[in-house]
């Protein structure tokens, strides 16, 4: 069975300084389109991770605020509990 992949793509233009374009011409054997695609892909991954971190931080803030509303502020110090268990561990 023959399967065909239909790839839809868009064309974008990138303006580069003259010196950069001259350097690209010197290394004309490099597939500059692929270099640019990979750079864009990598940046998208960075931005997606950043957005996930921001959403996680916002979720933690919502949970913390909800706990404060339900139970009020506490004087619980987790660092003291950690130190206690480390001392007991020996």
Secondary structure, DSSP 4 states (H G I P E B T S, - for coil): -----------------HHHHHHHHHTTTS-HHHHHHHHHHHHHHHHHHHHHHHHHHHHHHHHHHHHHHHH------HHHHHHHHHHHH-
